[in-house]
């Protein structure tokens, strides 16, 4: 049996659907009973509601060791998707506790229970820092602790260290580093974060765009490739998963065109983005509200990091979905 943590999130829900469609017996963890409806909504979106009943749901928390004891009964393979995502500096402690300590617990149980293979869904945020002589960030790029990183990136990097520790203690592992994961536009009504938030901002009349870029990938590719790697003889490796490096303006324009709304028209240059995050800091402090734009996200919006996907293309002869076409096609769901 396969164990999937974070089964009520965008990645977890799509992974559960993919695994069941491919004949896997799955158990999924949840922390809040009502969140299971998000996963059901994903299955219904693809008109696969009948498959939802095949999930063996179990209430468990990656920070609650006794609940994990039950979750691991009769499990052979693990996909660890559960994570806390935030770029608000106020969430630093919760980020590190959930992402690092929670992953350590999952690794420890996997070692103790003799799990055959452990897949950790990480992020390109945990990859290294490009050196002056390099063009692309790869799986081998060194992490420079002296360079600034978001608390989220640090927590995912720390989580990866726990996975590599598991390797040293005899656990076969796989680390997946996806770029910005895009789900169907229809999932905007299901999820509050990630690509759903991006779609929602454009739909509501987002005014600003930037000319920074990063790696993007469709959710379908993330779950398909993760499953292929787990079924393969490949082990103890990490793979960067991006379909392409895309300028933020271009992805925003595609979303706007698909939604038939006005495209963002104001170029937010670095100086403006830096002003906006500082203004947001003051506003959130004054009114005790959650940050909407932080220094880390502002910097990321105009950074021009290029990521290489050559390793996964060589390993599995992977052909990625075109992200722009994916957005257009899934708007019809």
Secondary structure, DSSP 4 states (H G I P E B T S, - for coil): -EEEESTTSHHHHHHHHHHHHTT--EEEEESSGGGHHHHHHHHHHTT-HHHHTT-EEEE--TT-HHHHHHHTTT--EEEE--------GGGHHHHHIIIIIHHHHHHHHHHHTT-SEEEEE--GGGS----TT-SSB-TTPPP-TTS---HHHHHHHHHHHHHHHHHHTT--EEEEEE-EEE--GGGGGT-SSTHHHHHHHHHTT--EE---EEEEEEHHHHHHHHHHHHHSS--SEEEEE-SEEEEHHHHHHHHHHHHT-PPP-EE--HHHHHHHHHHHHHHHHHHT---SS-HHHHHHHH-B--B--HHHHHHH---PPPHHHHHHHHTT-
